[in-house]
Protein backbone atom coordinates (compact mmCIF):
# COMPACT_ATOMS: atom_id res chain seq x y z
CA UNK A 1 0.00 0.00 0.00
CA UNK A 2 2.85 2.36 0.91
CA UNK A 3 4.49 1.92 -2.50
CA UNK A 4 1.18 2.68 -4.25
CA UNK A 5 0.82 5.89 -2.29
CA UNK A 6 4.38 6.92 -3.14
CA UNK A 7 3.71 6.28 -6.82
CA UNK A 8 0.48 8.25 -6.58
CA UNK A 9 2.25 11.26 -5.11
CA UNK A 10 5.04 11.04 -7.71
CA UNK A 11 2.41 11.17 -10.44
CA UNK A 12 0.61 14.09 -8.83
CA UNK A 13 3.94 15.92 -8.59
CA UNK A 14 4.68 15.26 -12.24
CA UNK A 15 1.25 16.49 -13.29
CA UNK A 16 1.61 19.68 -11.29
CA UNK A 17 5.17 20.35 -12.52
CA UNK A 18 4.27 19.80 -16.18
CA UNK A 19 3.06 23.31 -17.16
CA UNK A 20 6.40 24.83 -16.11
CA UNK A 21 8.25 22.95 -18.83
CA UNK A 22 6.69 24.37 -22.03
CA UNK A 23 6.65 27.88 -20.47
CA UNK A 24 10.41 27.86 -20.16
CA UNK A 25 10.81 26.64 -23.73
CA UNK A 26 9.13 29.80 -25.02
CA UNK A 27 11.69 32.39 -23.93
CA UNK A 28 10.10 35.51 -25.42
CA UNK A 29 6.40 35.04 -25.97
CA UNK A 30 4.81 37.76 -28.07
CA UNK A 31 1.98 38.05 -25.58
CA UNK A 32 1.29 36.42 -22.25
CA UNK A 33 0.47 32.91 -23.43
CA UNK A 34 -1.07 31.70 -20.19
CA UNK A 35 -4.72 30.89 -19.78
CA UNK A 36 -7.08 29.61 -17.12
CA UNK A 37 -9.65 26.87 -17.74
CA UNK A 38 -12.98 25.98 -16.20
CA UNK A 39 -14.11 22.61 -17.51
CA UNK A 40 -17.42 20.78 -16.97
CA UNK A 41 -18.18 17.05 -17.35
CA UNK A 42 -16.40 15.10 -20.11
CA UNK A 43 -14.95 12.46 -17.80
CA UNK A 44 -12.65 14.74 -15.77
CA UNK A 45 -14.99 15.35 -12.85
CA UNK A 46 -18.18 17.33 -12.34
CA UNK A 47 -16.05 20.43 -12.59
CA UNK A 48 -12.34 20.89 -13.20
CA UNK A 49 -10.15 23.97 -12.83
CA UNK A 50 -6.72 24.55 -14.23
CA UNK A 51 -4.67 26.35 -16.77
CA UNK A 52 -2.03 26.05 -19.40
CA UNK A 53 0.00 27.78 -21.98
CA UNK A 54 -0.21 28.44 -25.74
CA UNK A 55 2.86 27.18 -27.58
CA UNK A 56 3.97 26.14 -31.07
CA UNK A 57 2.85 29.35 -32.84
CA UNK A 58 -0.48 29.39 -30.97
CA UNK A 59 -1.31 25.92 -32.26
CA UNK A 60 -0.91 23.80 -29.10
CA UNK A 61 -2.44 24.22 -25.68
CA UNK A 62 -0.96 21.94 -23.04
CA UNK A 63 -2.78 22.32 -19.74
CA UNK A 64 -3.34 20.78 -16.33
CA UNK A 65 -6.73 20.41 -14.70
CA UNK A 66 -7.78 19.31 -11.26
CA UNK A 67 -11.30 17.94 -11.23
CA UNK A 68 -13.69 16.98 -8.49
CA UNK A 69 -16.21 14.15 -8.51
CA UNK A 70 -18.52 14.64 -5.53
CA UNK A 71 -19.71 11.79 -3.38
CA UNK A 72 -23.15 11.93 -4.95
CA UNK A 73 -21.65 10.99 -8.31
CA UNK A 74 -18.84 8.67 -7.19
CA UNK A 75 -21.07 6.65 -4.88
CA UNK A 76 -18.18 6.44 -2.42
CA UNK A 77 -16.03 9.37 -1.29
CA UNK A 78 -15.47 12.54 -3.28
CA UNK A 79 -12.70 11.83 -5.78
CA UNK A 80 -10.05 14.13 -7.23
CA UNK A 81 -9.21 13.65 -10.91
CA UNK A 82 -5.94 15.07 -12.28
CA UNK A 83 -5.83 15.69 -16.01
CA UNK A 84 -2.92 16.40 -18.32
CA UNK A 85 -4.33 17.54 -21.64
CA UNK A 86 -3.13 18.99 -24.91
CA UNK A 87 -5.35 20.60 -27.52
CA UNK A 88 -4.26 21.16 -31.11
CA UNK A 89 -5.87 24.06 -33.01
CA UNK A 90 -5.17 23.48 -36.71
CA UNK A 91 -7.28 26.42 -37.93
CA UNK A 92 -8.15 29.60 -36.01
CA UNK A 93 -9.91 32.04 -38.36
CA UNK A 94 -10.70 35.58 -37.24
CA UNK A 95 -13.76 37.32 -38.56
CA UNK A 96 -12.22 40.39 -40.24
CA UNK A 97 -11.46 43.07 -37.68
CA UNK A 98 -14.13 41.78 -35.36
CA UNK A 99 -13.40 40.75 -31.83
CA UNK A 100 -14.70 37.25 -32.47
CA UNK A 101 -12.43 34.36 -33.17
CA UNK A 102 -13.07 30.66 -33.58
CA UNK A 103 -11.49 27.26 -33.83
CA UNK A 104 -14.06 25.26 -35.80
CA UNK A 105 -12.18 22.03 -35.14
CA UNK A 106 -9.87 21.15 -32.29
CA UNK A 107 -8.12 17.86 -31.68
CA UNK A 108 -6.80 16.73 -28.36
CA UNK A 109 -5.38 14.03 -26.18
CA UNK A 110 -5.37 13.63 -22.44
CA UNK A 111 -4.35 11.48 -19.53
CA UNK A 112 -6.44 11.38 -16.37
CA UNK A 113 -5.46 10.06 -13.00
CA UNK A 114 -8.24 9.28 -10.54
CA UNK A 115 -7.40 9.25 -6.83
CA UNK A 116 -8.97 6.82 -4.40
CA UNK A 117 -7.86 3.60 -2.73
CA UNK A 118 -10.06 1.53 -5.04
CA UNK A 119 -7.91 2.43 -8.06
CA UNK A 120 -4.58 0.87 -8.94
CA UNK A 121 -1.80 2.34 -11.08
CA UNK A 122 -0.94 -1.18 -12.22
CA UNK A 123 -2.54 -4.39 -11.04
CA UNK A 124 0.83 -5.64 -9.80
CA UNK A 125 1.39 -2.48 -7.71
CA UNK A 126 -1.77 -3.20 -5.72
CA UNK A 127 -0.12 -6.32 -4.31
CA UNK A 128 -3.20 -8.46 -4.88
CA UNK A 129 -2.50 -9.93 -8.29
CA UNK A 130 0.21 -11.66 -10.28
CA UNK A 131 1.63 -9.56 -13.14
CA UNK A 132 -0.76 -9.55 -16.09
CA UNK A 133 -3.87 -10.46 -14.08
CA UNK A 134 -5.47 -7.15 -15.18
CA UNK A 135 -3.53 -5.59 -18.06
CA UNK A 136 -4.84 -2.04 -17.66
CA UNK A 137 -4.53 0.67 -15.02
CA UNK A 138 -7.80 1.48 -13.30
CA UNK A 139 -6.42 4.85 -12.08
CA UNK A 140 -5.10 6.18 -15.41
CA UNK A 141 -7.21 6.68 -18.57
CA UNK A 142 -5.97 7.95 -21.91
CA UNK A 143 -8.45 9.87 -24.01
CA UNK A 144 -8.91 11.41 -27.43
CA UNK A 145 -10.86 14.62 -28.01
CA UNK A 146 -12.63 16.33 -30.88
CA UNK A 147 -14.05 19.78 -30.26
CA UNK A 148 -15.00 23.23 -31.38
CA UNK A 149 -14.69 26.68 -29.84
CA UNK A 150 -15.76 30.27 -30.15
CA UNK A 151 -13.99 33.23 -28.54
CA UNK A 152 -14.49 36.93 -27.92
CA UNK A 153 -12.08 39.65 -26.90
CA UNK A 154 -13.35 43.11 -25.98
CA UNK A 155 -10.78 45.85 -26.66
CA UNK A 156 -8.30 45.83 -23.82
CA UNK A 157 -10.19 43.02 -22.09
CA UNK A 158 -9.53 39.37 -21.44
CA UNK A 159 -9.83 36.96 -24.31
CA UNK A 160 -12.54 34.45 -23.40
CA UNK A 161 -13.38 31.32 -25.34
CA UNK A 162 -16.17 28.81 -24.87
CA UNK A 163 -15.58 25.28 -26.08
CA UNK A 164 -17.24 21.91 -26.23
CA UNK A 165 -15.70 18.58 -27.03
CA UNK A 166 -16.50 14.94 -27.53
CA UNK A 167 -14.12 12.41 -26.08
CA UNK A 168 -13.59 8.73 -25.64
CA UNK A 169 -11.10 6.79 -23.58
CA UNK A 170 -8.81 3.83 -24.19
CA UNK A 171 -11.04 1.23 -22.54
CA UNK A 172 -14.25 2.43 -24.17
CA UNK A 173 -12.38 2.36 -27.48
CA UNK A 174 -11.11 -1.19 -26.86
CA UNK A 175 -14.71 -2.24 -26.14
CA UNK A 176 -15.99 -0.68 -29.37
CA UNK A 177 -13.17 -2.07 -31.51
CA UNK A 178 -13.89 -5.60 -30.32
CA UNK A 179 -17.68 -5.40 -30.74
CA UNK A 180 -19.62 -4.54 -33.85
CA UNK A 181 -22.78 -3.95 -31.83
CA UNK A 182 -21.35 -1.04 -29.81
CA UNK A 183 -22.33 2.13 -31.65
CA UNK A 184 -20.19 5.27 -31.73
CA UNK A 185 -22.49 7.39 -29.48
CA UNK A 186 -22.22 4.68 -26.83
CA UNK A 187 -18.51 5.41 -26.34
CA UNK A 188 -18.64 9.21 -26.61
CA UNK A 189 -18.68 11.68 -23.73
CA UNK A 190 -19.56 15.37 -23.94
CA UNK A 191 -17.66 18.05 -22.05
CA UNK A 192 -17.06 21.74 -22.34
CA UNK A 193 -15.90 24.85 -20.63
CA UNK A 194 -14.34 28.27 -20.83
CA UNK A 195 -10.78 29.48 -21.22
CA UNK A 196 -9.70 32.96 -20.17
CA UNK A 197 -6.47 34.55 -21.32
CA UNK B 1 -39.46 30.66 -41.13
CA UNK B 2 -42.10 27.94 -41.12
CA UNK B 3 -45.00 30.41 -41.39
CA UNK B 4 -43.75 31.49 -44.81
CA UNK B 5 -44.68 28.14 -46.32
CA UNK B 6 -47.56 28.25 -48.84
CA UNK B 7 -50.91 27.61 -47.23
CA UNK B 8 -51.55 24.78 -49.68
CA UNK B 9 -48.81 22.74 -48.06
CA UNK B 10 -49.79 22.58 -44.38
CA UNK B 11 -48.84 18.90 -44.20
CA UNK B 12 -45.31 19.75 -45.29
CA UNK B 13 -45.14 22.39 -42.59
CA UNK B 14 -46.38 19.90 -39.98
CA UNK B 15 -43.95 17.29 -41.19
CA UNK B 16 -41.05 19.73 -40.96
CA UNK B 17 -42.14 20.91 -37.55
CA UNK B 18 -42.40 17.41 -36.10
CA UNK B 19 -39.12 16.53 -37.79
CA UNK B 20 -37.43 19.45 -36.10
CA UNK B 21 -39.00 18.55 -32.76
CA UNK B 22 -37.79 14.98 -33.14
CA UNK B 23 -34.30 16.17 -34.02
CA UNK B 24 -34.19 18.57 -31.07
CA UNK B 25 -35.52 15.88 -28.73
CA UNK B 26 -33.04 13.36 -30.09
CA UNK B 27 -30.14 15.76 -29.62
CA UNK B 28 -31.26 16.57 -26.09
CA UNK B 29 -31.71 12.91 -25.17
CA UNK B 30 -28.49 12.00 -26.94
CA UNK B 31 -26.50 14.67 -25.19
CA UNK B 32 -27.90 13.57 -21.80
CA UNK B 33 -26.54 10.09 -22.44
CA UNK B 34 -23.26 11.64 -23.57
CA UNK B 35 -22.74 13.52 -20.34
CA UNK B 36 -20.46 11.65 -18.00
CA UNK B 37 -18.42 13.12 -15.18
CA UNK B 38 -16.09 10.17 -14.80
CA UNK B 39 -15.91 6.75 -16.48
CA UNK B 40 -15.95 5.44 -12.88
CA UNK B 41 -19.00 7.32 -11.61
CA UNK B 42 -21.62 5.26 -9.77
CA UNK B 43 -24.34 7.70 -10.75
CA UNK B 44 -26.68 6.40 -13.48
CA UNK B 45 -30.15 7.65 -14.47
CA UNK B 46 -32.97 6.47 -12.19
CA UNK B 47 -34.34 4.01 -14.76
CA UNK B 48 -30.99 2.19 -14.79
CA UNK B 49 -30.73 1.82 -11.01
CA UNK B 50 -31.74 -1.08 -8.76
CA UNK B 51 -32.05 -3.73 -11.49
CA UNK B 52 -32.01 -6.60 -8.97
CA UNK B 53 -35.08 -5.30 -7.12
CA UNK B 54 -36.76 -4.44 -10.43
CA UNK B 55 -36.19 -7.92 -11.87
CA UNK B 56 -37.29 -9.64 -8.65
CA UNK B 57 -40.51 -7.66 -8.83
CA UNK B 58 -40.97 -8.80 -12.44
CA UNK B 59 -40.26 -12.39 -11.39
CA UNK B 60 -42.95 -12.29 -8.72
CA UNK B 61 -44.00 -15.54 -7.10
CA UNK B 62 -44.49 -18.91 -8.77
CA UNK B 63 -48.09 -20.03 -8.71
CA UNK B 64 -49.08 -23.66 -8.28
CA UNK B 65 -45.79 -25.23 -9.33
CA UNK B 66 -42.94 -26.94 -7.59
CA UNK B 67 -40.63 -26.63 -10.61
CA UNK B 68 -38.25 -23.82 -11.44
CA UNK B 69 -36.58 -23.59 -14.86
CA UNK B 70 -33.90 -20.98 -15.49
CA UNK B 71 -31.10 -20.07 -17.88
CA UNK B 72 -27.63 -20.18 -16.36
CA UNK B 73 -24.78 -18.36 -18.08
CA UNK B 74 -21.47 -16.79 -17.06
CA UNK B 75 -19.32 -13.87 -17.88
CA UNK B 76 -20.75 -11.26 -20.31
CA UNK B 77 -17.43 -9.38 -19.90
CA UNK B 78 -17.00 -7.25 -23.07
CA UNK B 79 -18.84 -9.81 -25.24
CA UNK B 80 -21.56 -7.42 -26.40
CA UNK B 81 -22.08 -8.98 -29.84
CA UNK B 82 -22.44 -12.39 -28.23
CA UNK B 83 -24.75 -10.95 -25.56
CA UNK B 84 -27.14 -9.72 -28.25
CA UNK B 85 -27.12 -13.16 -29.91
CA UNK B 86 -27.67 -14.73 -26.48
CA UNK B 87 -30.72 -12.54 -25.84
CA UNK B 88 -32.19 -13.50 -29.22
CA UNK B 89 -31.69 -17.18 -28.46
CA UNK B 90 -33.12 -17.06 -24.93
CA UNK B 91 -36.16 -15.13 -26.16
CA UNK B 92 -36.96 -18.08 -28.44
CA UNK B 93 -37.09 -20.46 -25.45
CA UNK B 94 -40.39 -21.26 -23.80
CA UNK B 95 -41.05 -21.76 -20.09
CA UNK B 96 -38.03 -19.92 -18.71
CA UNK B 97 -38.68 -18.37 -15.29
CA UNK B 98 -35.55 -16.19 -15.20
CA UNK B 99 -31.96 -15.83 -16.40
CA UNK B 100 -29.02 -16.08 -14.02
CA UNK B 101 -25.74 -14.35 -14.98
CA UNK B 102 -22.89 -15.63 -12.82
CA UNK B 103 -20.81 -12.43 -12.61
CA UNK B 104 -18.18 -10.52 -14.58
CA UNK B 105 -20.86 -8.47 -16.30
CA UNK B 106 -18.15 -5.93 -17.09
CA UNK B 107 -14.51 -6.27 -18.10
CA UNK B 108 -13.00 -3.09 -16.61
CA UNK B 109 -15.56 -2.21 -13.90
CA UNK B 110 -16.56 0.98 -15.77
CA UNK B 111 -19.98 2.65 -15.58
CA UNK B 112 -20.65 2.49 -19.31
CA UNK B 113 -19.98 -1.25 -19.42
CA UNK B 114 -22.68 -1.91 -16.83
CA UNK B 115 -25.04 0.24 -18.88
CA UNK B 116 -24.14 -1.50 -22.15
CA UNK B 117 -24.75 -4.92 -20.58
CA UNK B 118 -27.95 -3.92 -18.81
CA UNK B 119 -29.43 -2.31 -21.93
CA UNK B 120 -28.82 -5.53 -23.85
CA UNK B 121 -29.98 -7.93 -21.12
CA UNK B 122 -33.04 -5.77 -20.46
CA UNK B 123 -34.30 -7.03 -23.85
CA UNK B 124 -34.62 -10.53 -22.36
CA UNK B 125 -38.24 -11.62 -22.03
CA UNK B 126 -37.66 -13.29 -18.64
CA UNK B 127 -36.23 -11.14 -15.84
CA UNK B 128 -32.51 -11.56 -15.21
CA UNK B 129 -30.51 -11.73 -11.99
CA UNK B 130 -26.81 -11.34 -11.38
CA UNK B 131 -24.05 -12.01 -8.89
CA UNK B 132 -20.95 -9.80 -8.73
CA UNK B 133 -17.71 -10.94 -10.42
CA UNK B 134 -14.09 -9.96 -9.82
CA UNK B 135 -13.94 -7.76 -12.93
CA UNK B 136 -17.02 -5.91 -11.68
CA UNK B 137 -15.05 -4.94 -8.55
CA UNK B 138 -12.14 -3.29 -10.38
CA UNK B 139 -11.79 0.47 -9.77
CA UNK B 140 -15.06 1.91 -8.52
CA UNK B 141 -16.99 -1.19 -9.67
CA UNK B 142 -18.37 -2.09 -6.25
CA UNK B 143 -20.21 1.23 -5.97
CA UNK B 144 -21.33 1.04 -9.60
CA UNK B 145 -22.70 -2.51 -9.15
CA UNK B 146 -24.51 -1.41 -5.98
CA UNK B 147 -26.16 1.42 -7.89
CA UNK B 148 -27.02 -0.46 -11.07
CA UNK B 149 -27.98 -3.81 -9.48
CA UNK B 150 -28.10 -3.65 -5.67
CA UNK B 151 -26.63 -5.60 -2.75
CA UNK B 152 -23.62 -7.85 -3.38
CA UNK B 153 -25.15 -10.60 -1.24
CA UNK B 154 -28.86 -11.34 -1.51
CA UNK B 155 -31.44 -14.11 -1.60
CA UNK B 156 -34.78 -14.75 -3.24
CA UNK B 157 -37.32 -17.55 -3.14
CA UNK B 158 -39.02 -19.00 -6.20
CA UNK B 159 -41.10 -22.19 -6.56
CA UNK B 160 -40.00 -23.59 -3.22
CA UNK B 161 -36.34 -22.90 -3.90
CA UNK B 162 -34.17 -20.40 -2.02
CA UNK B 163 -31.51 -18.85 -4.21
CA UNK B 164 -28.54 -17.48 -2.24
CA UNK B 165 -26.27 -15.23 -4.30
CA UNK B 166 -23.03 -13.92 -2.83
CA UNK B 167 -19.71 -12.23 -3.50
CA UNK B 168 -16.88 -14.80 -3.42
CA UNK B 169 -14.24 -12.63 -5.10
CA UNK B 170 -11.75 -13.01 -2.25
CA UNK B 171 -8.71 -11.88 -4.24
CA UNK B 172 -10.31 -8.45 -4.76
CA UNK B 173 -10.44 -8.14 -0.97
CA UNK B 174 -6.76 -9.07 -0.72
CA UNK B 175 -7.76 -12.43 0.81
CA UNK B 176 -8.69 -10.58 3.98
CA UNK B 177 -10.93 -13.33 5.37
CA UNK B 178 -14.10 -11.25 4.83
CA UNK B 179 -15.15 -12.41 1.34
CA UNK B 180 -17.23 -14.54 1.10
CA UNK B 181 -19.16 -13.44 4.18
CA UNK B 182 -19.47 -16.82 5.89
CA UNK B 183 -21.60 -15.68 8.89
CA UNK B 184 -24.09 -14.19 6.39
CA UNK B 185 -24.08 -17.39 4.31
CA UNK B 186 -24.66 -19.56 7.40
CA UNK B 187 -27.57 -17.35 8.47
CA UNK B 188 -29.22 -17.72 5.06
CA UNK B 189 -28.70 -21.49 5.03
CA UNK B 190 -30.10 -21.77 8.57
CA UNK B 191 -33.29 -19.90 7.62
CA UNK B 192 -35.39 -22.78 6.37
CA UNK B 193 -38.77 -21.05 6.40
CA UNK B 194 -40.70 -21.20 3.14
CA UNK B 195 -38.22 -23.09 0.97
CA UNK B 196 -37.63 -26.82 0.62
CA UNK B 197 -34.54 -26.48 -1.62
CA UNK B 198 -31.45 -24.26 -1.71
CA UNK B 199 -29.27 -23.15 -4.62
CA UNK B 200 -26.07 -21.18 -3.92
CA UNK B 201 -24.68 -18.97 -6.69
CA UNK B 202 -21.32 -17.17 -6.76
CA UNK B 203 -18.84 -15.96 -9.34
CA UNK B 204 -15.58 -17.58 -8.18
CA UNK B 205 -16.01 -21.28 -7.28
CA UNK B 206 -14.25 -22.50 -4.11
CA UNK B 207 -12.00 -24.72 -6.26
CA UNK B 208 -10.41 -21.62 -7.85
CA UNK B 209 -7.20 -19.85 -6.79
CA UNK B 210 -9.10 -16.52 -6.68
CA UNK B 211 -11.23 -17.84 -3.78
CA UNK B 212 -9.85 -16.88 -0.35
CA UNK B 213 -7.91 -20.06 0.61
CA UNK B 214 -8.54 -19.43 4.32
CA UNK B 215 -12.30 -19.63 3.77
CA UNK B 216 -12.58 -22.68 1.48
CA UNK B 217 -13.10 -25.21 4.28
CA UNK B 218 -15.62 -23.04 6.12
CA UNK B 219 -17.52 -22.35 2.90
CA UNK B 220 -17.70 -25.95 1.75
CA UNK B 221 -18.58 -27.14 5.27
CA UNK B 222 -21.51 -24.71 5.39
CA UNK B 223 -22.81 -26.05 2.07
CA UNK B 224 -22.25 -29.66 3.09
CA UNK B 225 -24.30 -29.12 6.25
CA UNK B 226 -27.39 -28.05 4.30
CA UNK B 227 -29.49 -31.10 3.42
CA UNK B 228 -31.68 -28.97 1.11
CA UNK B 229 -28.82 -27.84 -1.15
CA UNK B 230 -29.39 -28.86 -4.79
CA UNK B 231 -26.07 -27.55 -6.14
CA UNK B 232 -23.58 -24.68 -6.18
CA UNK B 233 -23.35 -22.58 -9.38
CA UNK B 234 -20.44 -20.40 -10.56
CA UNK B 235 -18.92 -18.65 -13.54
CA UNK B 236 -15.37 -17.26 -13.71
CA UNK B 237 -13.72 -20.25 -15.44
CA UNK B 238 -15.58 -19.61 -18.75
CA UNK B 239 -16.36 -23.31 -19.30
CA UNK B 240 -18.72 -26.02 -18.18
CA UNK B 241 -17.58 -28.19 -15.32
CA UNK B 242 -19.68 -30.41 -13.06
CA UNK B 243 -18.60 -32.63 -10.23
CA UNK B 244 -18.16 -33.13 -6.53
CA UNK B 245 -14.58 -31.83 -6.09
CA UNK B 246 -14.70 -32.05 -2.28
CA UNK B 247 -16.07 -35.64 -2.34
CA UNK B 248 -18.82 -34.71 0.06
CA UNK B 249 -21.95 -35.18 -2.01
CA UNK B 250 -22.20 -31.50 -2.92
CA UNK B 251 -22.37 -30.80 -6.69
CA UNK B 252 -20.49 -27.79 -8.05
CA UNK B 253 -21.29 -26.57 -11.56
CA UNK B 254 -19.61 -23.87 -13.61
CA UNK B 255 -20.89 -22.43 -16.87
CA UNK B 256 -19.71 -20.89 -20.14
CA UNK B 257 -18.82 -17.28 -20.72
CA UNK B 258 -20.80 -15.48 -23.41
CA UNK B 259 -17.78 -15.87 -25.69
CA UNK B 260 -18.46 -19.62 -25.89
CA UNK B 261 -21.93 -19.05 -27.39
CA UNK B 262 -23.42 -21.71 -25.15
CA UNK B 263 -25.63 -21.55 -22.11
CA UNK B 264 -27.39 -23.91 -19.78
CA UNK B 265 -31.02 -24.37 -18.87
CA UNK B 266 -31.44 -25.83 -15.39
CA UNK B 267 -34.68 -27.35 -14.18
CA UNK B 268 -35.08 -28.05 -10.48
CA UNK B 269 -37.97 -29.92 -8.85
CA UNK B 270 -38.90 -32.44 -6.15
CA UNK B 271 -36.37 -33.18 -3.47
CA UNK B 272 -33.15 -31.88 -5.05
CA UNK B 273 -33.93 -33.25 -8.53
CA UNK B 274 -32.44 -31.37 -11.43
CA UNK B 275 -31.91 -31.56 -15.17
CA UNK B 276 -29.20 -29.75 -17.16
CA UNK B 277 -29.67 -28.81 -20.82
CA UNK B 278 -27.04 -27.12 -22.98
CA UNK B 279 -28.01 -24.70 -25.73
CA UNK B 280 -25.59 -23.61 -28.47
CA UNK B 281 -26.47 -20.52 -30.49
CA UNK B 282 -25.08 -18.37 -33.27
CA UNK B 283 -22.09 -20.62 -33.86
CA UNK B 284 -22.17 -20.00 -37.62
CA UNK B 285 -20.98 -16.41 -37.18
Interface residues (C-beta under 8 A of the other chain):
Chain A: X41 X42 X43 X44 X45 X46 X69 X72 X73 X74 X75 X76 X79 X81 X114 X116 X118 X119 X127 X128 X129 X134 X136 X138 X139 X141 X166 X169 X171 X172 X174 X175 X178 X179 X180 X181 X182 X185 X186 X187 X188 X189 X190
Chain B: X30 X31 X33 X34 X35 X36 X37 X38 X39 X40 X41 X42 X43 X78 X79 X80 X81 X84 X107 X108 X109 X110 X112 X113 X116 X120 X138 X139 X140 X142 X143 X144 X146 X147 X171 X172 X174 X175
